Amino acid sequence: MSIYNVFIINRAGSLIYDYSTKTDTQNVEKTFSYPLDLVLQEIDQKAVVVFGARDRIQLRYSVSAINGQPVRQLKFTTISGDGVETPQNLMEYLGNAENYPMDITFTPPTVTQNEKIILSSTFHSLFAIAAQLSPMPKSSGIEILETNQFRLHCFQSITGVKFIVVASLNYNQNLDVLLRKIYEIYSDFALKNPFYAPDMPIRCEKFEDAMVTLLSKADAAAPLLTV
């Protein structure tokens, strides 16, 4: 997987378009003995790993099943040998030594649409702060952010619209070129669409088709061609 996400943020900091690829990260199932060597915390009605990442179980992974039984809102059901079902509270069950060993399935974190909107607004604010804090006049703001797992590249048009690409560290193509290709598609298929109002969410079929084509090529590390 090369390209993870693409975001377009309008001048006011609102998310008007996002593209996400399906990640190849799979659920992780492991047999644990007591005491559990992971620190779990209740977050949004999920048991989330906050410390002790190990064996492909990363921070922010959440418990999705116990011994093959699905967990929903910190509740699940155990089935005895004679078929009797018993409702269980997840956190209480994990804290009882008599229930071990047990198989625990962890699911990678997902970002909801509301979280994307909040993150877009936050990045817009950080971008403005970075530009104001720069000792040089007319700073371009945040252009690149890099972590140990991904890189984020941002391009801001002269009208203040931000184009953001989140890619893996091993992506070897020029992300600045990709960002400008996305800007060209935005100009050709969104701004030139008589039914599209600037700064509003983009719901243009030709724009979507052009984006999917471009990003599919980019994700395969193919040469960036004119769409």
NORRACOR-V810925 format. One record per pair of residues at least 24 apart in sequence whose ideal C-beta (glycine too) atoms are under 6 Angstrom apart, sorted by the first residue. I is the first residue (numbers start at 1). J is the second residue. If there is no record, write none. Layout:
# NORRACOR-V810925
i: (I:I)
j: (J:J)
This chain:
# NORRACOR-V810925
i: (2:2:2:2:3:3:3:3:4:5:6:7:7:8:9:9:9:10:10:11:13:13:15:15:15:16:16:17:18:25:27:27:28:28:28:29:29:31:31:32:33:33:34:34:45:45:47:57:60:61:61:62:63:64:64:65:67:67:155:173:177:178:181:181:185)
j: (167:168:171:219:167:215:218:219:166:166:165:120:164:163:120:124:162:161:199:160:121:124:116:117:120:201:202:202:116:108:105:107:56:57:106:103:105:101:103:104:100:101:97:100:73:74:90:106:109:106:108:107:104:105:107:105:102:103:179:221:224:218:214:224:210)
